[in-house]
Structures are given as C-alpha cells and as structure tokens.
C-alpha cells in the first residue's frame, strides 16, 4: 500500500517544472481567469491551447488541468456573484444536473480520438464560438434589463410577476438539452460551456446578463467538478504542480476581469473576444497541419 503512494510522490516531484515554467503556468492561468471574469463564459476556451502550445502539456492532460481550473475559478466567481444576488440557483441546478449526466460521455469520447484530432475539433469549436459572439455583439436582447419579463410566445420560458421562472415542459426540455450538450463539451474539451449557458439563459430564460453570468459560473462549477471526476475515472493524470500554478494565476485574474467587464460595453468586448478566439484557432489549425 505504501510503495505505490511513495512512487506517486516521486513521480510528481520528478515532473516539478522549473521556475520559468511555473511562472508561465501562472501567466497562462491569469489569461483564462481574466477571460472568465470578463465574459462569464468562453474564457476556458483558451486554457487547452495555452497548456498545449505554451506550457507543452499533452492535449488530454491539458483537458484535465483545464477542467480543474474551470471548476475552481468558476466556484470563486459564483460565490462573488451570489453575494451580489446574481445567481439563480434553481435554473442553474437544472443545467448542472443535465451537464453532469453527460460529462462521462465527453470524457469517453476524448479517450477514443487522437491528440491531433482532438485539437482540430477544438479549433473548429473555437471558430463556431467566435462567429456566434461576433453576430450577437450588437444584439440588444443580450442587454435586456432585469425588470423585463417574457410575454406570450416571445420566449420559450417566461416569468411570473415576481420574476420567478415558469418551468413549463417546453422550457424544461430546452434548458435540459443545452445542459446535456454543455456536459459533453466539458468532458471532451475541458471547457466550462459558459459560451452556451450565458446566451441560453438570456435568450430562453429571459435573464439579464449579470444574472446569466453568475448563474453560468455556478453551473460551470458543478459540471466542471463532475468532468474532473470523469477524467480521473478514465485514468487521466492531473499534474498537481502545473495545475496549482494555473489555478493560482486564474483565480486572482477572475476578479480583475470582473472589474474590467463592468466598465466595458458588451458589443466591444464580444468583438475583441471573438477576434482573439479566431487567432488562437488559426494557430491550432496551423500547428496541427504542419506538426510544428
């Protein structure tokens, strides 16, 4: 019993990165946390490329590290937003439970494809996210005030006079489907799924953006934790040294991103973010095709 434990400790010690690698992990984590704080979703899309091409981590290990970072950082952000009254627990739990059911599917799929295929698919996902963000940048529906409630058939879900979501069958099914997709993407790519959760909450659950961001962080915490458990069950390694540095850079940057995000206009932020995603996706495609 003791020998395997000692062997594991020796393996971790042998892989401890030099000071420059630890600093790079902190900086890379900072970029992810900053993005998460700015948008409440989508920031984790940078985690895997940074880990693979900057830190030099294997793609599957990068997914595991990304999931730990997403879960830990989102937890801190969710607590902050909850204190501000910007987390809708009931709606968030619906998304989270659905996502937690399908994270093992995503983890299983990730183990069946080659690292090159995984990164190519990841790049495709990034392009889709960027296109969606650019198209929605000037959508006034994503900036609706908290006092606006759905009426008639304008929205799939509607709210009562107290602002509580009416959980009709149609609303339940739609939100559950989005949650299921988020779970698969989390297990497969190590993303939190906020890029789907936030617009879905705004468009379908008629939330204002700050509440949607807070609820998204709550969902990402639970789904991310479930995805980490699935990764461990699949036998994936999670190097504690790099993960600790990555999370250490991500959490403080989350607060900075949240502060900056409150001072920028939504469309401008979305366009800048979309361009950054496309550039990273182009880098992934180039490296995947050339093998450089």
HUSUL-V899373 format. One record per backbone hydrogen bond with DSSP energy under -1.0 kcal/mol. NH is the residue of the N-H (numbers start at 1). CO is the residue of the C=O. If there is no record, write none. Layout:
BEGIN
NH&CO + NH&CO
END
This chain:
BEGIN
6&2 + 7&3 + 8&4 + 9&5 + 10&6 + 11&7 + 12&8 + 13&9 + 14&10 + 15&11 + 16&13 + 22&18 + 23&19 + 24&20 + 25&21 + 26&22 + 27&23 + 28&24 + 29&25 + 30&26 + 31&27 + 32&28 + 33&29 + 34&30 + 35&31 + 36&32 + 37&33 + 38&34 + 39&35 + 40&36 + 45&42 + 46&43 + 47&44 + 50&46 + 51&47 + 52&48 + 53&49 + 54&50 + 55&50 + 57&51 + 62&58 + 63&59 + 64&60 + 65&61 + 66&62 + 67&63 + 68&64 + 69&65 + 70&66 + 71&67 + 72&68 + 73&69 + 74&70 + 75&71 + 76&72 + 77&73 + 78&74 + 79&75 + 80&76 + 81&77 + 82&78 + 83&79 + 85&82 + 86&81 + 92&88 + 93&89 + 94&90 + 95&91 + 96&92 + 97&93 + 98&94 + 99&95 + 100&96 + 101&97 + 103&99 + 106&102 + 107&103 + 108&104 + 109&105 + 110&106 + 111&107 + 112&109 + 118&114 + 119&115 + 120&116 + 121&117 + 122&118 + 123&119 + 124&120 + 125&121 + 126&122 + 127&123 + 128&124 + 129&125 + 130&126 + 131&127 + 132&128 + 133&129 + 134&130 + 135&131 + 136&132 + 139&136 + 142&139 + 143&140 + 148&145 + 154&151 + 157&204 + 160&164 + 163&160 + 166&158 + 168&166 + 172&168 + 173&169 + 174&170 + 175&171 + 176&172 + 177&173 + 178&174 + 179&175 + 180&176 + 181&177 + 182&178 + 183&179 + 184&180 + 185&181 + 186&182 + 187&183 + 188&184 + 189&185 + 190&186 + 196&193 + 197&193 + 198&194 + 200&196 + 201&197 + 202&198 + 203&199 + 204&200 + 205&200 + 207&201 + 212&208 + 213&209 + 214&210 + 215&211 + 216&212 + 217&213 + 218&214 + 219&215 + 220&216 + 221&217 + 222&218 + 223&219 + 224&220 + 225&221 + 226&222 + 227&223 + 228&224 + 229&225 + 230&226 + 231&227 + 232&228 + 233&229 + 234&230 + 235&232 + 236&231 + 243&239 + 244&240 + 245&241 + 246&242 + 247&243 + 248&244 + 249&245 + 250&246 + 251&247 + 253&249 + 254&250 + 256&252 + 257&253 + 258&254 + 259&255 + 260&256 + 261&257 + 262&258 + 263&260 + 269&265 + 270&266 + 271&267 + 272&268 + 273&269 + 274&270 + 275&271 + 276&272 + 277&273 + 278&274 + 279&275 + 280&276 + 281&277 + 282&278 + 283&279 + 284&280 + 285&281 + 286&282 + 287&283 + 288&284 + 289&285 + 290&286 + 291&287
END
